[in-house]
Amino acid sequence: MKRQYLPALRGIFGDWVYYSCIMPMSEVVNRVSFAKDIHDSQKLSDMIQRELKEGRSQEIAAYLQKEEQRFFNSLVVALYGGNPSWHGFENFRPLQEDIDLKDVPSDVENSIGFLSFSGEEEIFALDGQHRLAGMIKAIKANKQLGEDEVPIILVAHQKSQEGKRRTRKLFTTLNKTANPVGKGEIIALDESDVMAIVTRHLIENHEFFRENRIRFVQQSNLPPKNTTELTTIGNLYDVLTIVFSKIKEEKDLNTLKFFRPNDQELEDYINFADLFFRRLAGNFSPLAEYFSTENGSEVIKKYRHQDGGHLLFRPVGLLIISEVISVLVKQNLSLEESINQVKRLPTNLSAEPFADVLWLTRPQKINVSKRVLCRRLLLYMLGQEKRVKELHEKYAKQLNLEVQDCELPTPLM
């Protein structure tokens, strides 16, 4: 079998010697398998395969097929068997005269070369198994993707018991320490996530969401005594997630997060976000008052205080109202008709149905954990809740009452 040569860099990290190289995706799919050789137990290996099938491989395959600006971090793979060889370089011949080889340290020279393979080696993924599974599916659908060059970090594996323990440890270390990108980083940087893109646009360009009106934290909650910002950047992102996936249209969330729309579609999302918040302000005068004033702090003090205040001046309230609107839109009401229905709902947190549910009177604070119960109570008032008996029982339990002593909020006629 003809030997295969890959350009590579050789390095040392701790007690691991590793090689960083480039491999066509078609070769990755054909040569790299899943981490089945680090266990003696077939059932443990099968468990890994099940995890992969239940994971993100389909999303990754779709990403590879649809995204022209696709890119991956390096896959970390282990190699054993066969006859792999390292071929270092000496006596470089630079194409330009802007380098003096006498200035290149010897350890740099020793790190550059080729890896060659006989073709009989066994290679399996230690980090990037979902990416590998996604590549396999993507190439089945589009063979041209096989020309993409995938970055690979390769380490040696020994099939001895000590070698398997060593490789298992690396496997778990890589997967346990690889933290997912945080929500704050997504909002600030992601150029594929529609909600992140529009959140940034609103803050940078929209009169309603100037920087001093939004708290720049990824969490939805505001500090208890905050009287400055309407909500948080994380909450704005969450509201837009509901608006774009359930109100504007029924849209797969993964599509919204991982596939950047074209410029015209993106403009449509921005315009719809503008329309949504303008319609809210047009139907809830306290919100209109806040958006139209230069001194937003004074308005917030009026509608967010120790007795609760107005539902829409709490981040969780914005989420709940957005969710209620989404349910009404699903009943074939327009956005305008849905908001016209929602504006009939109560908004005073210290009164029914919020008191001792979403707003605890003792101690006086928001009870975010009852967001779903609160949403269902509001939908009941609008005639949109079907599981009335169960809702009644949950409401009574929350109020520490017997069901016969508890009345659901009065429906709106």
Beta strands, then each sheet from edge to edge (+ up, - down):
strand 1: 4-13
strand 2: 16-24
strand 3: 32-33
strand 4: 75-80
strand 5: 85-88
strand 6: 112-117
strand 7: 122-127
strand 8: 149-156
strand 9: 214-215
strand 10: 231-232
strand 11: 359-361
strand 12: 364-366
sheet 1: 3+ 7+ 4- 8- 2+ 1- 6+ 5-
sheet 2: 9+ 10+
sheet 3: 11+ 12-
end
